[in-house]
Amino acid sequence: MNSSAPLMSGQTPLAVRMRPVSLDEVAGQKHLLRAGSPILALADPDATSPGAVSIILWGPPGTGKTTLAQAIARSSGRRFVELSAITAGVKDVREVMQEAVTQRDLYGQTTILFLDEIHRFTKAQQDALLPGVENGWVILIAATTENPSFSVISPLLSRSLLLTLQPLTDDDIGELVDRAVGDARGLQGAVALSGPARAALIRLASGDARRALTGLEAAAAVALSGDKDDDATETVPTVSDDDVAQAVDRALLRYDRQGDEHYDVISAFIKSIRGSDPDAALHYLARMIEAGEDPRFIARRLVISAAEDIGLADPQGLVIATAAADAVAFIGMPEGRIPLAEATVYLATTAKSNASYVGIDAAIADVRAGGFGRVPLHLRDAHYPGAKRLGHGKGYRYPHDAEHGVVGQQYLPDELEGRRYYNPKTLGAERDVAARLERIRRILGDR
């Protein structure tokens, strides 16, 4: 079958064949491709030296770091050399620098050195790049998935522009998939793509273009494999969502990040934590992760759950949830699933109290209903001119002067005197809070 030619084994992978040949074909990263941006200046074949600055591209896998580097080189007509920090060493870097100087002096040609995964270079290896960058022997385009502030030496950072790439949107991934199906460099129309299959590829990609195109290529191979019943009326096979599932060896979850399933699963996740069932909570966490849910969204909901459902029954809950959110932002996915799971299990298995949550909502309800009065005179600010003459601060008793750090005086306005918003539960650490608060309230009422 001629239409299967693009899928013959041994051919260059689809993700490589579909790399843009110019910046106009790049999907996403519009914030880096505006008029006058450093990337456009580098890609301009007529650019003068002020535009020829080295850059560091920082972003998740599959967001186009290599693509941008190669598109810049093609558009600018500059010589392009690619090294990977996984296999290259100082010797390789020095050889590139020497050849770059030769090309410049003999032929007036500028060299772009693309160094992938620069964070894997040691300090000594990164030091070897400095002379070439500082003297303009090469224009360095370095790519990293790690925070450059921690993985790239300061002298190199100060001599380069740091550009941050964002995960591709679903629309970006859809554009790439559609282009790959019909493009002469891609599948050349050998298959058609069903709507459910397209949606599945976009969802499984989670913002990674390489993952989407790899999945498409594998699913197209399944559709063309001849395992299905032949349909004489079908001119080209149609890739189905079952083909996608078979190709990626993963069950396709029914999950729409903007639809009902999104809200249903996160609701079940939070309610499982509230109900102290860590197994159910981990199940729903896994469903969200596998469906490509934004891990930052999951982390935010964990922080809310820690404050709303755990509260002072275990004050450490909020600390752990916040730490998990910070960890996810720092290390990204897939490793971010580990701190998310740790926080999920901790919150599900610890003591629960919604007393603080109920308390603030009750206080807000009173204020909205007009339940607020004048601040008592003895609590008002007495530092501005004329305040003391108005009686501000008169009679205020300083708690630190008391033996137990608490003195009997009124804090609520007269209209709300005696109102109770916070009613601690006798669970976990809040049991101790309840006992202490009972003693405090007795002292406060003894005036």
N, C-alpha and C positions, 0 to 999 in steps of 0.2 A: 504494500500500500504506500503510494508516494507520500501521502500526507503524514506518514509516520517518520519521514526522514529527519525532521528536526529533533526527534527523540532517540535517535540511534545511540547505542551505548558507546562510550568513549569520546563523545563530542563534548565540547566546552559546556559547562553547566549553564542553564538558562539565566541564572542570576548574573553571571559574568557576561554573557552575550548581550544582555539588556542594559548594561551600564551605559549611561548617557554619553554621547559623543560631544555634547556641548552643554553649557549651563542652562540653556533654554529647555532642555529635556529633564532637568532635575526636578523631582517631585518633593514638595515640602521645603522647609528651611527658608521660607520667604523673607524672614527677618534678617537673613544673612545675604540676601540677593537683591536688596534694594539699590537703586541708583546711587553711585558713589561709595558703595561698600568696599572693604578691603579685598573681598573675593573677586568682585568685578574688576577692580583695578589690577589684580594679579592676572586675570584672564585676558586683559586688553593687550593685544600684540603691540600696540603703540605706547604702552604705559612707560612713563619715565621712572627713574629710580625711586622717587618718593612713594610710588605705589607698590614697589617690589619689596614688600616686607615679609618676614617669616611669620607663619601663623601656627597656632596649636589648636586643633579641632578636638573638642571634648564632647562626647555624647554616647548614648547607649549603642549597642551593636545594631547594625542594619539601618542606621539613620543617614548614611551617605558620606561618611568621611573619606573613604577611598574614592568613591564616585566623584566627589568635589575636587579632590586632588588631580585625578586624571582628566576631568573636564577642563580644569584650569590649564593644565599642560597642553591639551589639544587646542584649546581656543587661543592660547597665547603664542603657540608655535615654539615654546621653549623646550629644551631637552628635558626628558623626564627619566629619573632614576628612582626605583622603588626598592626599599630595604625593609625587612621585618626585624624588629628587635628580638624576636624569638630565636632567629638563626644568625643574625649579623653580629659582628664584634667591632672593636676599635680598628682593627686592620681593614675591615671592609669600609668603614667610615672614612678612613684616611685615603684609601684608594679612590673613593668617590670624589673627595675634595681635590686630590691631585689631578684627576681627569677633568674635573670642572674648571680648574684654573687653566688647563691646557686648551679646553674647548673655548673658553672665554678669550684667551690671548691669541689663539690661532684663527678662530672662526667668528669671534664676537658673539658667541652663543651662550645664553644664560641657562644654568641647570637648576631644575627643581628637584630637590631630594625629598621624596615622600617616605617618611619613617613611620611604619605602622606599629602600634602598641609601644610607644616610647616609654611608658611606665615600667616596662620590663628591663629597660637599660639601667645599669648601675650608675652611681654618681660619676665614676671614672669614665664610663662609656659616654655619658651625656656631656662630660667635659670635652671630649674629643670633637663634639659638634661646634663648640663655641668659636674657634678661629674662623671656620667657614661661614658661620652666620654673621659674626661681627665684621668680617672683612668683605662680605658680599660675594664670596666664592660660589655659594649656593643660596637659593631661596628654600628654606626648610618649611615643609608642611608636615607637621607631626600629628599623629592621631592617637587618642587615648580614650579608654572607657573609665579611667580612674580620675579622681579629682587632681588636676595638675598642681594645685597648691601643696599637695602632699607627695606627688610622684615625680615632679619635674624640678630640677635644681633652679634656684632663684636667678642665677645669672642668665640662664636660658629663657626663663619666663620674662625677665625684664627686657630681653632683646626681641621678643615675639609678641604678636597680638593673640589673645586668648578668645576664641570664638566658640560659643556653646551651641550644640545642635540639639533640637528637640525631637522626641519620638514622633514618627510620622502619624498623621491622623488617618482615620478610616477612609476618608475621601482620597488621601494621598495613595494609600495602599490599593484602593480600588482602581485608581487611574493607572498604576503600574501593572496591575493584573490584566486589565483590559488591553493595555498596549502590548503586553507580552503575548496575548492570545493571537493577535492579528499581525504583529510586526514581522517583517522579513527576517530580522535577527532572532526572533522568538519562535513561536510555534507555527507561524505562517498560515494560520487559519485551519490547521490540521484537526482541531477540535472546536466545539462550541462549549460555552460555559453556562451552566444553569444558574439561576438566581440564588438558590440555596447553597450551591457549591461556592459561588463567588462570596457570599456572606460568610460561609465557613472559613474560607481562606483568609479573609480580612480579619475575622475574629481570632483565628489561631495565630496570626502574624504578630499581634500585640504591638504594632508599630514598627516591626522589623521587616524591611523590604526584602531582605535576603531570604528570610523564613517564608514569606508569602510566595516568592517566585520558585523556591525549592519545592514547596508544597504543591504548587500549580504544575510544575514539571512532572512530579511523581504521580499526581492524580491524572494528568493527561496520559501518562504511560499506562495506567490502569485502564482508562477508557479505551485505549487503542490496543490493548493486549489480546482481544479476541475471546476473553473469558465470557463475555456477554453473548446473548443470542443475537445473531445478525439481523438487522432490520434493513430490508432492501430499499425501503423508502427513505432511509436516513443517509444523506450524502456524507456527512461527517459525524462522528460520535459526539455525544454531549456528555461532558463531565458532570456527574451528579455529586450530591453531598455524600453519598455512600462511597463513591470513588475517592473523595477526599479523606474520608474516615479510614478507608483501607490503606491509602497511600501513606498517611502519617501515623498509622497504627494507633489511633486514639479515637475514642468515642466522641462524637460531636455533641457537646452540651447545648441544650436549648437555653440560650442566654443572650439577651439583648441589653447592651449596656445603657440604653436609654428607654427600655421597655419594662413591661410588668415583671419579667423574670428577674431583672436587676433588683427591683424593690422587694420582690418576694424573698429572694435568697438573702439579701442583707438583713431583712426583717427576721428571718428564721435564725440567722447567725447571732444577732443581738439577743433574741429571745432565748436561744440556747445557752448563751453566756449567763443571762439573767436567771435562767432556770437551773444553773449549776451542772450542766451536762457537757463536759469537755469533748466527748466523742462526737456528739451532734455538731458542736461548734466547729470542730476541726473538719468535719465533713463539708459544711457549708463554706468554710474558708478555702478548702481544696477546690470546690466548685468555682468559686470566684477567681482563684488563681489560674486554674486551667482554662477558664473562659476568657482570660485576658483582662480582668478587671484592673483598674488603676490601683496599685498597691497603696498609694497615698490616700485614696478614698477609704480603703479598709482600715488603714492606720488611724485616720481621723475618727472613724466610728468606734474604734477601740478606746481612744482617748475619751470620747463622749460617754461610752459605757462605763469606763472607770470612774468618772465623776458622778454619773447619774445613778448607776446601779450598785457600785461598790462603796463609794463615798468614804466616810470616816470609819466604816467597819474595818477597812484595811487601807490606810492612807498610802501604802506602798503601791497599790494598784495603779494610781494615776502616774506615779513615777515610772513604773515599768511600761505602761502604755505609751507614755511620752517618749521614753527611751527607744521603744520599738519603732515609733514614727521617725525619730531621728536616724535610727539605724537603717531603715528602709531608704530614706532620702540619701544617706551616705553611701551605701553599698549597692543599692538597686536590686533588680531581680536577675536571676532566680534565687540568689542567696537570701534576699529579703524575706522569703517565705519562712525562714527559720526564726528570726525575732518576732514575726507576726504570729507564728504558731506558739512561741513561748508566752507571749502576752495573752493570747487567747486562752491557753490552758490555765495560766495564773488567774485571770479574771473569772473564769468559769468555776474554779475550785475554791476560791477564797470566800470569806464572809461577805454578805450583801447588806447594804443599807441605802435607801433613797431619801433619807431624812433631809440632807442638805438640798437636794433637788426639790422636794416637796416644800421645804421652808422658803426658798427663794421665790418659787411660784406663788406661794401664799402671800408673801410680802409684796410682790409685784401686783397681785390682784387687789390688795388693799390700797396701794398707791393709785392704781388706775381708777378705783372707785371713789377717790377723793379722801381716802383714809390717811391723811398726813396732816400734821399740825406744825406749829412753830417749834423750832429747836429750843429746848430749855435754855434759859439764860446762862446757867452755870457752864453749859457746854459750848457756848458760842465763842468765836475767836475774839480774844481780848488784846490783840497786838496792834491793831490799826488805830490811828488817832481818834479819840473820842469814844472808843469802844467801852472803856471802863466806866466812863460817865453814864453810859447807857445800861450799865449793870452787867455787861458781858463778862463772863468768867467768874463772877462773884459767887462765892460759895463752892467752887469746884474743889473737890478733894482728889489729891494726886495718889493713884493707887500704889505707886512704888513706895510711898511713905508708910503704907500699912504693913502689918506683920506678914499677912498672907498674900499681899499683892492685890487684894480686892477690898473695896470699901462700899458701904451701903449708900448709894445715891441713884437718882433717877436718870436714865439714859433715853428712853423713848419719849416722844411728845406726850403731853397730858392726855390728848384724845386717844392714844393707843396704850396708855399705861396698863401693864399686865398682859398685853397681847403676847402670845407665844407662837413663834414661827418654826423654830427648830426643836424638834422632839426626837432626840436620839433613840435608837433601838438598842436592845441589850444583846447585840451580836458582835462578835469579834472585838476589835480595838475600841469600837464605839461604846461598848459596855463600860469601859473606864471613863470615856468622855461623859456618859450619862451620870455616873456617880459623882464625878467632879462638878458637873453643871448643876446638879441638885444642891450641892453645898454652896456653890457660887450664888445661885438664885436666892437661897435663904439669906445670905449676907446682903445681897443687893436690896432685898426687901426689908431689911432691918435698918430703918432710918429713924 
